[in-house]
Amino acid sequence: MSAPERRTRFSPELVEEPEERCPLEEQRERWERKRLTTAKALIQTERQYLEQLELITRIYHDVFRARCGRLKIAETGICGHIPEILVANRLLLSAMDLGDFGSGFENFTESLSLYKKHADSIEPTVQVLQYHTKKKKKSFMRFRKLQESRSELKGRPLEQLLELPLLRVLEYRHYLRDLAENSRPGASDFAKLTSALHAVSDVCQYIDTIAQDCDNERHLRRVQSLIKGRRVRILIPGRRYIREGWLSLVPQSGEEVKQRMFFLFSDVLAVTSPCHPLHPINCHKFTCRSLYPLRECHVERVLGHTQSQGGLISVSFAKEKLLLMSTDQTDINDWYKCLVGAVRKFHSNSRKNTKTAPGDQLVGEEEAKAQALQPKVTKRSWDREVKEGRQAQYCPDFMSHEETAPKKAKIVNDRSLQSCPPADTQEASAGWSCSLL
């Protein structure tokens, strides 16, 4: 037998080779670690979110109705659907504490309609708050000033607190995406998390649409307040605000270049000029020079294709052509892109609207035939000369008949009076007659 090898401090150490691990197992461990981190952050933020909802409900729902119950606004409330949302989120937090994220969010998707209703009610609630603030209701102003000074609210007004549920839904989308991506496809809650992610994404898209509509309406109201007079209507349903800015209008007759304020919308281009700066009322407003429809618009770049100082754009309409100039290269490029995009989008939307279903086309044809078969009843008032003339007194029957059943009257040069009883000899000498069609 050989003796065991004696090791000294100068003998080489034996290096143990690490065991090779499967890359699939390492990937699953990374998924699990990231899933646990996401779950922990979700539960922690959910508790903070519930604390804020409870604070809002206690202050602006319970206390407000107790102190300002005489106001009409107390019947509908000033915090939207936050009390109902609080109940739904408590159930979600209890399920997440048990680690059952799939079932918790599956049941929570049934309460997502409350978030849609809350998103719809924010803008009317803000308008009511602004109305009572302008009216300076003493009880309401005192209550609001006292509550906003609380340290728990951190100086945030009620309008900002109403947006907390909408911001939380956007956070749910990110958390659900991380949970679903870091779960095994064969896991029990993978399908539930995926379906909940789709439902929350739909609500987020709905909220984004409402936010864009509200922002667009604010822009339209602001532009309407800047335009002098009431003849030009800017606030029209379906109109979208795109861009505004100063541009130089180059006249084709060789006159002096004029500075104009342009407002670009989804259907028209408004050209305005500033009012006189010494005007007592309209010194900060604009006078609308013209409105050009985009359906007849054709945009072409004249100068500014390369890097230079500014550029020139040609905007052609059916009866007029505008030359828009700017010394800022970035500004003129943005205007060109916005004009081209607005015209292209307008024509694409008009093509979609012109396409009708076969059933709708048949219904339209039937309605047109029915209207064609109906007798056309129009009323035409007597001319002032006919009323004041002496012949008006010889047709008392016709005047009374027109008041009860309107008919169309026509003055002819013939000396015979059709569809009327025979008149005296004075009518023949008048040289005109009345006939009913």
C-alpha positions in Angstrom: 0.0 0.0 0.0 1.2 3.4 -0.9 1.3 6.0 1.9 -1.0 9.0 1.6 0.5 12.0 0.0 1.7 14.6 2.5 0.8 18.2 1.6 3.0 21.0 2.5 2.5 24.7 2.1 4.4 24.7 -1.1 2.3 21.9 -2.7 -0.2 23.1 -5.4 -3.8 23.4 -4.2 -6.5 21.3 -5.7 -9.1 23.5 -7.5 -12.6 22.2 -7.4 -14.4 22.6 -10.8 -17.9 24.2 -10.4 -20.8 22.0 -11.4 -22.4 23.0 -14.8 -26.0 24.2 -14.4 -28.7 24.0 -17.0 -29.3 27.4 -18.6 -33.1 26.7 -18.5 -33.0 26.4 -14.8 -31.1 29.7 -14.5 -33.6 31.4 -16.7 -36.5 30.1 -14.5 -34.7 31.3 -11.4 -34.3 34.8 -12.9 -38.0 34.8 -13.8 -39.0 33.8 -10.3 -36.8 36.4 -8.7 -38.2 39.2 -10.9 -41.7 37.9 -10.3 -41.2 38.1 -6.5 -39.8 41.6 -6.8 -42.7 42.7 -8.9 -45.3 41.1 -6.5 -43.6 42.8 -3.5 -43.7 46.2 -5.2 -47.3 45.7 -6.3 -48.5 44.9 -2.8 -46.6 47.8 -1.2 -47.9 50.4 -3.7 -51.4 49.0 -3.4 -51.5 49.6 0.3 -50.3 53.2 -0.2 -52.9 53.6 -2.8 -55.7 52.3 -0.5 -54.6 54.7 2.2 -54.9 57.7 -0.2 -58.4 56.5 -1.3 -59.5 56.1 2.3 -58.3 59.6 3.1 -60.1 61.1 0.1 -63.3 59.2 0.9 -63.3 60.3 4.6 -62.6 64.0 3.8 -64.4 64.7 0.6 -67.3 62.3 1.0 -68.2 61.8 4.6 -67.1 65.0 6.1 -68.2 67.1 3.1 -71.8 65.7 3.3 -71.9 66.3 7.0 -70.7 70.0 6.8 -72.0 71.1 3.4 -75.1 69.0 3.2 -77.3 72.0 2.2 -75.5 72.5 -1.0 -76.8 70.8 -4.2 -73.4 69.6 -5.0 -73.4 67.4 -1.8 -76.1 65.2 -3.3 -73.9 64.0 -6.2 -70.6 64.3 -4.3 -67.3 65.8 -5.4 -65.0 62.7 -5.4 -66.6 60.8 -8.3 -66.7 57.0 -7.9 -63.8 56.8 -5.5 -65.9 55.2 -2.6 -66.9 52.3 -4.9 -63.4 51.9 -6.2 -62.1 51.7 -2.6 -64.3 48.7 -1.9 -63.2 46.9 -5.1 -59.5 47.5 -4.4 -59.8 46.2 -0.8 -60.9 42.8 -2.2 -57.9 42.9 -4.6 -55.4 43.6 -1.8 -56.8 40.7 0.3 -56.3 38.3 -2.6 -52.8 39.6 -3.3 -51.8 39.2 0.4 -52.7 35.5 0.0 -50.4 35.3 -3.1 -53.3 34.6 -5.5 -52.7 37.3 -8.1 -54.4 35.5 -10.9 -57.8 35.1 -9.2 -57.5 38.5 -7.6 -57.1 40.4 -10.9 -59.7 38.1 -12.6 -62.3 39.3 -10.1 -61.0 42.8 -10.3 -61.6 43.1 -14.0 -65.4 43.0 -13.3 -64.9 46.3 -11.4 -63.0 48.1 -14.1 -66.2 49.7 -15.3 -66.0 51.9 -12.2 -62.7 53.3 -13.5 -64.4 54.2 -16.8 -67.3 55.9 -15.0 -64.8 57.8 -12.8 -62.9 58.9 -15.9 -66.1 60.2 -17.4 -67.1 62.1 -14.3 -63.8 63.9 -13.7 -64.4 66.7 -16.2 -68.0 67.5 -15.0 -66.8 67.4 -11.4 -64.0 69.9 -12.1 -66.4 72.2 -13.9 -68.8 72.1 -10.8 -65.9 72.9 -8.5 -64.8 75.8 -10.7 -68.4 77.1 -10.7 -68.8 77.1 -6.9 -65.3 78.6 -6.6 -66.3 81.5 -8.9 -69.6 82.0 -7.1 -67.6 82.1 -3.8 -69.9 80.0 -1.7 -68.8 80.7 1.8 -69.3 77.2 3.3 -67.8 75.5 0.3 -64.8 77.8 0.1 -64.1 77.5 3.9 -64.4 73.7 3.8 -62.1 73.4 0.8 -59.4 75.8 2.2 -59.4 73.9 5.5 -59.1 70.5 4.0 -56.4 71.4 1.5 -54.3 72.7 4.3 -54.1 69.2 5.9 -50.6 67.7 6.1 -51.9 64.3 4.9 -52.8 65.7 1.5 -49.4 67.4 1.0 -50.9 70.5 -0.5 -52.6 68.7 -3.4 -55.9 70.1 -4.5 -59.0 68.0 -5.1 -58.6 68.2 -8.9 -55.3 66.5 -8.6 -56.5 63.8 -6.2 -59.3 62.8 -8.5 -56.8 61.6 -11.0 -55.2 59.0 -8.7 -57.4 56.1 -9.8 -56.5 56.8 -13.5 -52.8 56.9 -12.7 -53.1 53.7 -10.8 -54.7 51.8 -13.7 -51.7 52.8 -15.8 -49.4 51.2 -13.1 -51.5 48.1 -13.1 -50.7 47.6 -16.8 -47.0 47.7 -16.1 -47.2 45.3 -13.1 -49.4 42.8 -14.9 -47.1 42.8 -17.9 -44.1 42.0 -15.7 -46.0 39.3 -13.8 -47.2 37.7 -17.0 -43.8 37.8 -18.7 -42.1 36.3 -15.7 -44.6 33.5 -15.2 -44.3 30.1 -16.8 -46.6 29.5 -19.7 -47.9 26.4 -18.0 -48.6 28.1 -14.7 -52.1 28.1 -13.2 -52.4 31.9 -13.1 -50.7 32.7 -16.4 -53.9 32.7 -18.4 -55.7 34.8 -15.8 -53.0 37.4 -15.7 -52.9 37.6 -19.5 -56.7 38.1 -19.7 -56.5 40.7 -16.9 -53.7 42.5 -18.8 -55.9 42.8 -21.9 -58.8 44.1 -19.9 -56.7 46.7 -18.1 -55.1 47.8 -21.4 -58.5 48.4 -22.9 -59.4 50.6 -19.9 -56.1 52.5 -20.3 -56.8 53.2 -23.9 -60.3 54.4 -23.0 -58.8 56.8 -20.4 -56.2 58.0 -22.9 -59.0 58.8 -25.4 -60.9 60.8 -22.8 -57.8 62.7 -21.8 -57.1 63.6 -25.4 -60.7 64.7 -25.9 -60.6 66.9 -22.8 -57.3 68.4 -23.8 -58.6 69.1 -27.4 -61.8 70.8 -26.0 -59.6 73.0 -23.7 -57.6 74.1 -26.8 -60.8 74.8 -28.8 -62.3 76.9 -26.0 -59.0 78.8 -25.6 -58.9 79.6 -29.3 -62.6 80.6 -29.3 -61.9 83.0 -26.5 -59.0 84.5 -28.5 -61.1 85.2 -31.6 -63.0 88.5 -31.6 -66.8 88.4 -32.0 -69.2 85.5 -32.3 -69.5 85.0 -36.0 -66.7 82.4 -36.2 -67.4 79.2 -34.4 -64.3 77.3 -33.4 -65.9 74.9 -30.9 -67.5 72.4 -33.3 -68.1 68.7 -32.5 -65.6 66.5 -34.2 -63.0 69.2 -34.8 -59.4 68.5 -33.6 -56.9 71.1 -32.7 -53.5 70.6 -34.3 -51.2 73.6 -34.2 -50.9 77.4 -34.0 -48.2 79.9 -34.6 -47.0 83.1 -36.4 -46.1 83.0 -40.0 -45.4 85.6 -42.7 -48.0 85.8 -45.4 -46.3 86.7 -48.7 -48.7 88.5 -51.1 -48.5 87.6 -54.8 -48.9 91.2 -55.9 -45.5 92.2 -54.5 -46.8 94.1 -51.5 -45.3 94.1 -48.0 -45.0 90.8 -46.1 -47.7 90.6 -43.3 -47.4 88.7 -40.1 -50.5 86.5 -39.4 -51.5 84.1 -36.7 -52.5 80.7 -38.1 -54.6 78.1 -36.3 -54.6 74.7 -37.9 -57.5 72.3 -37.2 -58.5 68.9 -38.5 -60.9 70.5 -41.1 -60.0 74.2 -41.6 -57.1 76.6 -41.5 -57.8 79.9 -39.8 -55.9 83.0 -40.7 -56.1 85.8 -38.1 -54.5 89.2 -37.4 -54.0 90.8 -34.1 -56.5 93.5 -33.0 -55.3 97.0 -32.2 -53.1 97.1 -29.1 -55.0 100.2 -27.8 -58.4 98.6 -28.0 -60.0 98.7 -24.5 -61.5 95.2 -24.8 -60.0 93.2 -27.7 -56.4 94.3 -27.4 -55.3 90.7 -26.6 -57.6 89.0 -29.2 -57.4 88.2 -33.0 -59.6 89.1 -35.9 -60.4 86.1 -38.1 -59.5 87.1 -41.7 -60.6 83.8 -43.4 -61.3 80.1 -42.9 -59.9 77.8 -45.6 -61.4 74.2 -45.8 -58.8 71.4 -46.0 -60.9 69.5 -48.5 -59.7 71.9 -51.2 -56.1 72.2 -49.9 -52.9 71.3 -51.7 -49.6 71.8 -49.9 -46.3 72.2 -51.6 -42.8 73.1 -50.4 -41.3 76.0 -52.5 -38.1 76.8 -50.5 -36.4 75.0 -47.6 -35.7 71.6 -49.0 -32.1 71.7 -47.6 -30.6 73.1 -44.4 -31.1 76.8 -44.7 -32.5 79.7 -42.7 -36.3 79.3 -43.0 -38.4 78.3 -46.0 -41.5 78.9 -48.1 -44.7 76.8 -48.3 -47.4 77.1 -51.0 -50.9 76.3 -49.8 -53.4 76.2 -52.7 -57.2 76.3 -52.4 -60.0 76.4 -55.0 -60.0 80.2 -55.4 -56.9 81.4 -53.6 -53.3 80.6 -53.1 -51.3 81.4 -49.9 -47.5 81.7 -49.6 -46.4 81.1 -46.0 -42.8 82.0 -45.0 -40.8 81.6 -41.8 -37.2 82.3 -41.0 -37.0 79.4 -38.6 -36.1 76.1 -40.4 -37.5 73.8 -37.7 -40.8 75.8 -37.5 -41.4 75.8 -41.2 -40.7 72.0 -41.4 -43.1 71.3 -38.6 -45.8 73.4 -40.3 -45.3 71.5 -43.6 -45.6 68.1 -41.8 -48.7 69.2 -39.9 -50.4 70.6 -43.0 -49.6 67.5 -45.1 -50.7 65.2 -42.4 -53.9 67.1 -41.7 -54.9 67.1 -45.4 -54.1 63.4 -45.8 -56.0 62.4 -42.7 -59.0 64.6 -43.7 -59.3 62.9 -47.1 -58.9 59.4 -45.6 -61.7 60.1 -43.0 -64.0 61.5 -45.8 -63.5 58.3 -47.8 -64.4 56.2 -44.8 -67.6 58.3 -44.2 -68.7 58.0 -47.8 -68.6 54.2 -47.8 -72.0 53.0 -46.6 -73.4 49.6 -46.1 -75.8 48.1 -48.7 -78.6 48.1 -46.1 -78.1 51.7 -45.3 -78.1 52.6 -49.0 -81.5 50.8 -49.5 -83.0 52.6 -46.5 -81.7 55.9 -47.9 -83.3 55.2 -51.3 -86.6 54.3 -49.7 -86.6 57.5 -47.7 -85.9 59.6 -50.8 -88.7 58.0 -52.7 -91.1 58.6 -49.8 -90.1 62.2 -49.6 -90.6 62.6 -53.4 -94.1 61.2 -53.2 -95.1 63.7 -50.4 -96.6 67.0 -51.7 -94.3 70.0 -51.2 -95.9 72.6 -49.1 -94.2 75.9 -49.1 -95.2 79.3 -47.9 -94.4 82.5 -49.7 -95.3 85.8 -48.1 -96.9 88.5 -50.2 -94.6 91.2 -51.4 -94.9 94.6 -49.8 -96.1 96.2 -53.0 -98.8 93.6 -53.4 -100.0 94.0 -49.8 -100.1 97.8 -50.0 -101.6 97.8 -53.5 -105.3 98.3 -54.0 -105.7 94.9 -55.5 -104.9 93.2 -52.1 -108.3 94.2 -50.8 -110.1 92.2 -53.6 -108.7 88.9 -52.5 -109.9 88.4 -48.9 -110.7 84.8 -49.5 -107.2 84.0 -50.6 -105.6 85.8 -47.7 -107.6 83.9 -45.1 -106.9 80.6 -47.0 -103.2 81.2 -47.0 -103.1 81.7 -43.2 -104.8 78.3 -42.6 -103.1 76.3 -45.4 -100.0 77.8 -46.9 -99.7 77.7 -50.7 -97.4 79.0 -53.3 -98.5 82.2 -55.0 -97.3 83.4 -58.3 -97.9 86.7 -60.0 -98.4 86.5 -63.8 -98.9 89.0 -66.5 -102.1 87.4 -67.7 -105.3 89.3 -67.2 -107.3 86.3 -66.2 -107.3 85.2 -62.5 -107.1 81.4 -62.2 -108.5 79.4 -59.3 -110.2 82.5 -57.9 -113.8 83.7 -58.0 -114.6 86.3 -60.7 -113.5 89.8 -59.7 -114.9 93.2 -60.5 -114.0 95.3 -63.5 -111.4 97.1 -61.5 -109.2 94.0 -61.4 -109.1 93.8 -65.2 -107.8 97.4 -65.3 -105.0 96.6 -62.9 -103.0 94.7 -65.4 -101.9 91.8 -63.1 -103.6 88.7 -61.7 -102.9 86.1 -59.0 -102.8 82.3 -59.6 -102.4 79.4 -57.3 -100.1 76.5 -58.1 
